[in-house]
Amino acid sequence: MVDFAVHRRKMIDSQLRTNDVTDLVIIAAFGAVAREDFVAPDRRELAYIDVEQPVPGGATRRVMLTPTVFAKLVQLAEPLSTDRVLVVGSATGYEAAVLSKIAGSVVALESDPALAASASQRLASFGNVVPVTGPLPGGWPDGAPYDVILVAGAVEAGLETLKGQLALDGRLAVIEGVGGAASAVVYTRGDAEVSARFGFNAASKVLPGFEKPKAFVF
């Protein structure tokens, strides 16, 4: 039998802490959520290795962020216990589950109906999470404004609507770009504009709807 609690602790000690994830509230949240329940059944024993996990089901190939990248994104967003959070691209629901241990409430947005249905089942025991289904770039205006928006994947374009759903002083944490040019960025809404700050180097698969428009070729 695999002792998942031991693996979870090793993930925290050897992946998160060694990559400058120092917020004790975030570390406690990662320790409180069983990641093995959110990966494909045949990959449960691999749930805590620091790689992107393939998302089971769904119409398009999707992946879960690595534990390190996700934890650093959360730390970049600086969620508070009173915050209203939107997770964009919730897929299996893991990111929403972890954030539910930190923030006041979480809206978990997924565009793929099959993924959304399975995530709703996994998140049923997390009382402050509301799973919703819709196009990812559109966010979820019914719950706006949000103190934190976390995009659980990469984007090439299409962030303007999400920026518009931020509350004053709200933070949007996202991976922008692809390959070696990608990086994690946090956007913060001020009185007059939304400013951007570099967070760290990171890359992931681009989420549906956030692809860069194809250039017209003569």
C-alpha positions, -999 to 999 in steps of 0.1 A, spaced: 0 0 0 12 35 -8 13 59 21 0 90 3 3 111 35 41 105 34 43 113 -3 23 145 4 48 156 31 77 148 8 62 169 -20 59 198 5 95 194 18 114 186 -14 94 205 -40 75 234 -25 99 245 3 130 241 -18 114 264 -45 108 293 -22 71 285 -13 73 298 23 38 309 31 26 286 60 -10 289 51 -3 278 15 18 249 27 -9 238 51 -35 239 23 -13 216 1 -10 192 30 -48 191 36 -58 181 1 -53 145 -12 -39 151 -47 -41 114 -55 -79 118 -56 -77 143 -84 -54 125 -109 -62 96 -133 -68 63 -114 -38 47 -130 -15 75 -119 -24 77 -82 10 64 -72 26 92 -93 3 120 -79 31 137 -60 59 138 -84 67 172 -98 54 168 -133 23 178 -152 -3 151 -148 -26 143 -177 -62 151 -170 -85 121 -173 -116 124 -196 -126 154 -215 -127 162 -252 -92 178 -255 -59 169 -240 -54 188 -207 -28 187 -179 -26 196 -143 1 221 -133 30 207 -115 28 211 -77 57 235 -77 43 258 -104 8 258 -89 21 265 -54 42 294 -67 13 308 -86 -8 307 -55 19 325 -35 22 351 -63 -15 358 -60 -14 362 -23 -49 350 -15 -65 360 19 -90 341 41 -117 366 31 -110 366 -7 -134 355 -34 -114 334 -59 -120 323 -95 -101 293 -108 -101 293 -146 -96 259 -162 -104 239 -130 -102 205 -149 -102 179 -121 -108 205 -94 -75 201 -76 -66 238 -78 -100 248 -65 -98 223 -37 -64 237 -25 -76 273 -27 -107 265 -8 -85 258 22 -70 293 19 -98 317 7 -133 325 17 -150 312 -14 -139 297 -48 -157 296 -82 -142 267 -102 -147 274 -140 -143 247 -166 -153 247 -202 -153 209 -209 -187 195 -197 -173 161 -190 -144 175 -169 -168 199 -151 -192 170 -142 -164 148 -127 -149 178 -109 -182 186 -93 -183 151 -78 -148 155 -64 -155 189 -50 -188 180 -34 -172 178 1 -156 212 -3 -184 235 10 -170 268 -2 -164 258 -38 -190 264 -66 -182 245 -99 -195 263 -130 -193 255 -167 -186 280 -195 -159 294 -219 -127 300 -200 -118 334 -215 -152 348 -205 -146 341 -168 -177 340 -147 -193 374 -145 -221 363 -121 -195 360 -93 -174 391 -101 -156 410 -89 -129 386 -77 -101 393 -53 -80 366 -69 -82 350 -104 -59 320 -109 -55 305 -144 -46 269 -141 -27 267 -174 -9 289 -199 -24 316 -221 -12 333 -253 -40 359 -256 -75 367 -243 -70 380 -208 -89 413 -211 -123 399 -199 -107 383 -168 -88 415 -160 -122 433 -161 -136 409 -134 -109 418 -109 -120 438 -78 -99 468 -68 -65 455 -56 -75 421 -71 -47 399 -85 -47 377 -116 -20 350 -116 -13 334 -149 14 318 -171 18 338 -203 35 325 -234 47 291 -246 80 272 -243 111 290 -231 95 324 -236 67 317 -210 66 331 -175 43 335 -146 29 370 -142 6 387 -117 -17 415 -128 -31 438 -101 -61 462 -105 -55 497 -93 -77 528 -93 -68 537 -129 -52 507 -146 -41 471 -143 -4 467 -138 17 436 -144 46 421 -124 69 392 -134 68 363 -110 90 334 -121 99 313 -151 72 287 -159 55 270 -188 24 248 -194 0 238 -220 -22 266 -234 -58 264 -222 -87 262 -247 -97 297 -259 -65 314 -249 -46 304 -281 -29 332 -301 -50 340 -332 -35 326 -364 -20 352 -386 -35 356 -420 -12 344 -448 -14 358 -483 
